[in-house]
Each structure stands twice: as C-alpha cells, then as structure tokens.
Amino acid sequence: MVILVLGMLLAIALPAINTARRNAKRKQARYDEDRLMTAIKNYRNTYGKWPEQTQAKEDRTYWPEHPRGHEQTNLIGTLVLANPRRIQFLELGEESVVSNAMVDPWGRPYVVAIDEDGNGETLVDINDLKWEDERLTFRDGRSVFTETVKTQTVAVVSWGPVPTNTKLRVYSWTED
C-alpha cells in the first residue's frame, strides 16, 4: 500500500519536476544570451568596432566550425581576455565552454550574429552548420535558420533541447 501511494505521488510530481528543469534551462540560456550580447556591445563601446570585425560590408554569424571562417572561438577569446587592453568583457565557467565555444544548457554552442554593416538589421544565417558529429539541418537539406532581426545589433540563438524544433529554441530578440 505504501509503495502504491509513493508511486502515485512520484507519477504526479515527475512532470512538474521536468517542467521546472526545462524552464530553468530556458532561463539560463536567455541569461547567457544577454551576458554575451552585453559583452559584445561593451567591447564595441570600448574599441569603436565589433570584436573580430575586419570589414563593414556584411553581417557575420559566428559558430565554432563556421564554413566561412567566422569561428566563435576567436570571438569568445577576444571577449574573455585576448583584446588589446586585456579587458575581461565576459566571464565563463568551465561548464559554459566546450571546444572553445560558449555552449547553452543543452551543450550546443550559441550562434552569435553581429550587424557589422551597420544598417540596423542583423542577419542571422545558420546554413549547413555542423557541431561535432551532429549536422544541424533538416532532413530535406533546408537551412536550419535564416532570419533578419530588426531590433538588435547583436543577436544570439540557443538551439534548445531539440535543434530541429524551432519552437524550442531560445532567441535573444523575443520574449519567452
């Protein structure tokens, strides 16, 4: 009888516990995105240019293994200490870094896009990106995500628990 009651209580409590964990991860992702955006903007205010900016013709999307060479490793390193005045714009714990990239609570790297052309819109272009052995594209080959953000000069995306489910992602430019 006692085991039956404990089983029923566990069955009732488990969904609530899972929901609380999921919500905590989403809040952590949003907090990380805000910290990352603030660090990037503070860098720009200090140096007059975006971190790793070498041009002003197009927006850039940063990712650990970016096919066009915009690697997040360099961006994060610049924000942590590898900048001319050695200012620490971003503080990261060991759990936040995998393969020299800042990762979300689900262990996938954040995608960072910067309005480097200065037109007031940020193009977040996540086409055919790969993270370790996990290709983050839909089965039919469409891009995972391409969007122009008109409200921010820096945009950050967390993949969430299921990369191909856009409803579970955490976007820095939307309210949860």
C-alpha positions as CSV (number, residue, x, y, z in Angstrom):
1,M,0.0,0.0,0.0
2,V,2.8,2.4,0.9
3,I,4.6,1.6,-2.3
4,L,1.5,2.3,-4.3
5,V,1.0,5.7,-2.6
6,L,4.6,6.6,-3.2
7,G,4.3,5.5,-6.9
8,M,1.3,7.7,-7.3
9,L,3.0,10.7,-5.7
10,L,6.0,10.2,-7.9
11,A,3.8,10.0,-11.0
12,I,2.2,13.3,-10.1
13,A,5.4,15.1,-9.2
14,L,7.7,13.9,-12.1
15,P,6.0,16.0,-14.8
16,A,6.2,19.1,-12.6
17,I,9.9,18.5,-11.9
18,N,10.7,18.0,-15.6
19,T,8.8,21.2,-16.5
20,A,10.8,23.1,-13.8
21,R,14.1,21.8,-15.2
22,R,13.1,22.7,-18.7
23,N,12.1,26.2,-17.7
24,A,15.3,26.6,-15.7
25,K,17.4,25.7,-18.7
26,R,15.5,28.2,-20.9
27,K,16.0,31.0,-18.3
28,Q,19.8,30.1,-18.1
29,A,20.0,30.2,-21.9
30,R,18.3,33.6,-22.0
31,Y,20.6,34.9,-19.2
32,D,23.7,33.7,-21.1
33,E,22.5,35.3,-24.3
34,D,22.0,38.6,-22.5
35,R,25.5,38.4,-21.0
36,L,27.1,37.6,-24.3
37,M,25.3,40.5,-26.1
38,T,26.3,42.9,-23.3
39,A,29.9,41.8,-23.6
40,I,29.9,42.3,-27.3
41,K,28.3,45.7,-27.1
42,N,30.7,46.8,-24.3
43,Y,33.6,45.7,-26.5
44,R,32.3,47.9,-29.3
45,N,31.8,50.9,-26.9
46,T,35.4,50.4,-25.7
47,Y,37.2,49.9,-29.1
48,G,34.8,51.5,-31.6
49,K,34.4,48.3,-33.6
50,W,32.9,44.9,-33.1
51,P,35.1,42.1,-31.8
52,E,36.8,40.3,-34.6
53,Q,35.5,42.8,-37.1
54,T,37.6,43.1,-40.2
55,Q,35.1,44.6,-42.6
56,A,31.8,46.5,-42.7
57,K,30.2,45.1,-45.8
58,E,28.0,42.3,-44.4
59,D,26.8,40.9,-41.1
60,R,28.6,38.0,-39.6
61,T,27.3,34.9,-37.9
62,Y,29.8,33.2,-35.5
63,W,29.9,29.5,-34.9
64,P,32.7,27.1,-33.7
65,E,33.2,25.4,-37.1
66,H,31.8,28.1,-39.4
67,P,32.2,27.2,-43.1
68,R,33.1,30.8,-44.0
69,G,35.7,31.1,-41.2
70,H,33.7,33.2,-38.7
71,E,34.7,31.0,-35.7
72,Q,33.2,31.6,-32.3
73,T,36.4,30.5,-30.7
74,N,38.1,33.8,-31.7
75,L,35.1,35.9,-30.7
76,I,34.9,34.3,-27.3
77,G,38.6,34.6,-26.7
78,T,38.5,38.3,-27.6
79,L,35.8,38.9,-25.1
80,V,37.5,36.9,-22.3
81,L,41.0,38.5,-22.4
82,A,42.6,38.4,-25.9
83,N,42.0,42.0,-26.7
84,P,44.4,45.0,-26.8
85,R,43.8,46.2,-23.3
86,R,43.2,42.7,-21.9
87,I,39.8,43.7,-20.5
88,Q,37.5,40.8,-19.4
89,F,34.2,41.6,-21.1
90,L,32.8,38.1,-20.4
91,E,33.4,35.7,-17.6
92,L,32.8,32.0,-18.3
93,G,32.7,29.0,-16.1
94,E,34.2,25.7,-17.2
95,E,30.7,24.2,-17.8
96,S,30.0,27.0,-20.3
97,V,32.8,26.2,-22.7
98,V,33.1,23.2,-24.9
99,S,35.7,23.0,-27.7
100,N,36.5,26.7,-27.1
101,A,32.9,27.7,-27.8
102,M,30.3,29.1,-25.4
103,V,27.6,26.4,-25.0
104,D,24.0,26.6,-24.0
105,P,22.5,24.5,-21.1
106,W,21.9,21.6,-23.6
107,G,25.6,21.5,-24.5
108,R,25.4,23.1,-28.0
109,P,27.2,26.3,-29.0
110,Y,25.3,29.5,-29.1
111,V,25.0,31.1,-32.5
112,V,26.1,34.8,-32.5
113,A,25.3,37.3,-35.3
114,I,26.5,40.9,-35.4
115,D,25.3,43.8,-37.5
116,E,28.8,44.6,-38.9
117,D,27.5,46.5,-41.9
118,G,25.7,49.0,-39.6
119,N,22.4,49.0,-41.4
120,G,20.4,48.5,-38.1
121,E,19.4,44.9,-39.0
122,T,21.2,41.7,-38.1
123,L,21.2,38.8,-40.4
124,V,21.3,35.5,-38.5
125,D,22.4,33.0,-41.1
126,I,22.8,29.4,-39.8
127,N,23.1,27.4,-43.1
128,D,24.6,24.0,-43.1
129,L,26.5,24.3,-39.8
130,K,28.0,21.3,-38.1
131,W,28.7,20.7,-34.4
132,E,30.9,17.7,-33.8
133,D,29.1,14.8,-35.5
134,E,25.7,16.4,-35.4
135,R,24.6,18.2,-38.6
136,L,22.1,20.8,-37.8
137,T,20.0,20.8,-40.9
138,F,16.6,19.4,-41.7
139,R,16.5,16.1,-43.5
140,D,15.4,17.7,-46.8
141,G,18.5,20.0,-46.7
142,R,16.7,23.3,-46.0
143,S,18.7,25.6,-43.8
144,V,18.1,25.3,-40.1
145,F,17.5,29.1,-39.7
146,T,17.9,32.3,-41.6
147,E,16.3,35.5,-40.2
148,T,16.8,39.2,-40.3
149,V,16.5,40.8,-36.8
150,K,15.5,44.4,-37.0
151,T,15.6,45.2,-33.3
152,Q,19.1,44.3,-32.3
153,T,22.7,44.9,-33.4
154,V,23.7,41.6,-31.8
155,A,21.5,38.5,-31.9
156,V,22.1,35.2,-30.2
157,V,20.4,31.8,-30.7
158,S,20.3,28.8,-28.4
159,W,19.3,25.5,-30.2
160,G,17.3,24.4,-27.2
161,P,16.8,20.7,-26.4
162,V,15.9,19.6,-30.0
163,P,17.9,21.6,-32.7
164,T,15.3,21.0,-35.5
165,N,12.4,22.1,-33.4
166,T,12.3,25.9,-33.9
167,K,9.6,26.3,-31.2
168,L,12.0,25.0,-28.5
169,R,14.9,27.4,-29.4
170,V,15.7,30.4,-27.3
171,Y,16.1,33.7,-29.4
172,S,17.6,36.8,-27.9
173,W,15.2,39.1,-29.7
174,T,11.9,37.5,-28.5
175,E,10.3,37.4,-25.1
176,D,9.6,34.0,-23.6
